[in-house]
Amino acid sequence: MHKYTAIITFVLLFSGFSCNKNNDVYSILPNVRVNIYAYLSQPEYFPIGVVGGWMYTNGGSKGIIIYRKNIDEFIAFERHVPHKADESCSLATVDSASLYIIEGCDGSVYLINDGSVIDGIAIIGLKQYVTSFDGDLLHIYN
């Protein structure tokens, strides 16, 4: 009987630490469907034709930043920053000299290769979309 009491106490104690809260830290951003197909052979996608290339594209809430991380991998970030989501200045832009992403309200800085915060008051990184690439066709979606 003592064994079952210990197990029940353990389960009840740690159930408070379960995932009952909303783990979607980006829920403050508008939920917009993203389903973009980009053929890299088309001229408008030439900026991401090389490793380290980046560009803006329409989609998401306030647009998307596409970055070519390596020959086969792309990263796509929402330009609408979550920590200032209600403000009109909440737009992420790429600093082409340093390849950092800068937020327009307070100047928070994010790494372009993973969207993580490296400076400023932001505490969570940029929202990232799923990407797949087959050698010519880049698909960005959520």
C-alpha positions as CSV (number, residue, x, y, z in Angstrom):
1,M,0.0,0.0,0.0
2,H,2.9,2.3,0.8
3,K,4.3,1.7,-2.6
4,Y,1.1,2.9,-4.4
5,T,0.9,6.0,-2.1
6,A,4.4,7.0,-3.1
7,I,3.6,6.5,-6.8
8,I,0.4,8.5,-6.6
9,T,2.2,11.3,-4.7
10,F,4.9,11.4,-7.3
11,V,2.5,11.5,-10.2
12,L,0.4,14.3,-8.6
13,L,3.5,16.3,-7.7
14,F,5.0,16.3,-11.1
15,S,1.7,16.6,-13.0
16,G,1.9,20.3,-12.1
17,F,5.0,20.6,-14.3
18,S,3.3,19.0,-17.3
19,C,2.6,20.8,-20.5
20,N,-0.8,22.2,-19.5
21,K,0.2,25.7,-20.5
22,N,0.3,26.9,-24.1
23,N,3.7,26.0,-25.4
24,D,3.2,28.0,-28.5
25,V,5.2,31.2,-27.7
26,Y,4.2,32.6,-31.1
27,S,0.5,32.5,-30.4
28,I,0.5,36.3,-30.1
29,L,1.2,36.5,-33.8
30,P,-1.6,36.2,-36.3
31,N,-2.1,32.6,-37.4
32,V,-1.5,32.9,-41.2
33,R,-1.3,29.9,-43.5
34,V,2.0,29.7,-45.4
35,N,2.4,27.5,-48.5
36,I,5.0,29.0,-50.8
37,Y,6.7,27.3,-53.8
38,A,9.8,29.0,-55.0
39,Y,11.7,27.7,-58.1
40,L,15.3,28.9,-57.7
41,S,15.8,28.9,-61.5
42,Q,13.4,31.9,-61.7
43,P,15.1,35.4,-61.6
44,E,13.3,36.7,-58.5
45,Y,14.9,33.9,-56.5
46,F,18.5,34.5,-57.6
47,P,19.5,36.2,-54.3
48,I,19.1,32.8,-52.6
49,G,20.9,30.9,-55.4
50,V,24.1,30.9,-53.4
51,V,25.0,29.8,-49.9
52,G,24.6,32.8,-47.5
53,G,22.1,34.5,-49.8
54,W,18.9,35.9,-48.4
55,M,15.8,37.7,-49.6
56,Y,12.4,38.9,-48.5
57,T,9.2,37.4,-49.9
58,N,5.5,37.9,-49.4
59,G,3.6,35.6,-47.0
60,G,3.1,35.1,-43.4
61,S,1.9,38.0,-41.3
62,K,4.3,40.7,-42.3
63,G,6.5,38.9,-44.9
64,I,9.2,36.2,-44.7
65,I,12.9,36.2,-44.7
66,I,14.5,33.3,-46.6
67,Y,18.1,32.5,-45.9
68,R,20.2,29.8,-47.6
69,K,22.2,28.2,-44.8
70,N,24.0,25.7,-47.0
71,I,23.7,24.0,-50.4
72,D,20.7,21.9,-49.4
73,E,19.2,23.8,-46.5
74,F,17.1,27.0,-46.3
75,I,15.6,28.8,-43.3
76,A,12.5,30.9,-43.5
77,F,11.5,33.4,-40.7
78,E,8.4,35.4,-40.1
79,R,9.3,39.1,-40.3
80,H,6.6,40.0,-37.7
81,V,8.5,39.8,-34.3
82,P,6.7,38.3,-31.4
83,H,7.8,40.5,-28.5
84,K,6.4,43.7,-30.1
85,A,3.6,42.0,-32.1
86,D,1.0,44.8,-31.4
87,E,3.3,47.6,-32.6
88,S,3.6,48.7,-36.2
89,C,7.4,48.9,-35.9
90,S,7.6,45.1,-35.2
91,L,9.3,44.3,-38.5
92,A,12.5,42.3,-38.8
93,T,15.0,43.4,-41.4
94,V,18.3,41.9,-42.5
95,D,21.4,44.0,-41.9
96,S,23.2,43.0,-45.1
97,A,26.6,44.2,-43.8
98,S,26.6,41.8,-40.8
99,L,23.9,39.3,-41.8
100,Y,22.1,39.8,-38.5
101,I,18.4,40.4,-38.4
102,I,17.4,43.6,-36.6
103,E,14.0,44.4,-35.1
104,G,12.5,47.8,-35.9
105,C,11.1,48.9,-32.5
106,D,13.9,48.5,-30.1
107,G,16.8,47.1,-32.2
108,S,16.8,43.6,-30.8
109,V,19.2,41.5,-32.9
110,Y,18.8,37.9,-34.1
111,L,21.2,35.5,-35.8
112,I,20.2,34.9,-39.4
113,N,21.2,31.2,-39.4
114,D,18.8,30.2,-36.7
115,G,16.7,33.2,-35.6
116,S,17.9,33.2,-32.0
117,V,18.2,36.4,-30.0
118,I,21.7,37.7,-29.4
119,D,21.0,41.3,-28.2
120,G,18.2,43.5,-27.1
121,I,15.1,43.0,-25.0
122,A,13.6,40.2,-27.1
123,I,13.5,36.9,-25.1
124,I,12.4,34.5,-27.9
125,G,13.7,34.0,-31.4
126,L,11.9,34.6,-34.6
127,K,9.1,32.3,-35.7
128,Q,10.4,29.8,-38.2
129,Y,8.5,28.1,-41.0
130,V,9.2,24.6,-42.3
131,T,11.2,24.3,-45.5
132,S,12.0,21.5,-47.9
133,F,14.2,21.6,-51.0
134,D,14.6,19.2,-53.9
135,G,17.4,20.9,-55.8
136,D,15.3,23.5,-57.6
137,L,12.0,23.8,-55.8
138,L,11.9,25.3,-52.3
139,H,8.7,24.8,-50.4
140,I,8.0,27.0,-47.3
141,Y,5.0,26.1,-45.2
142,N,3.5,25.7,-41.8
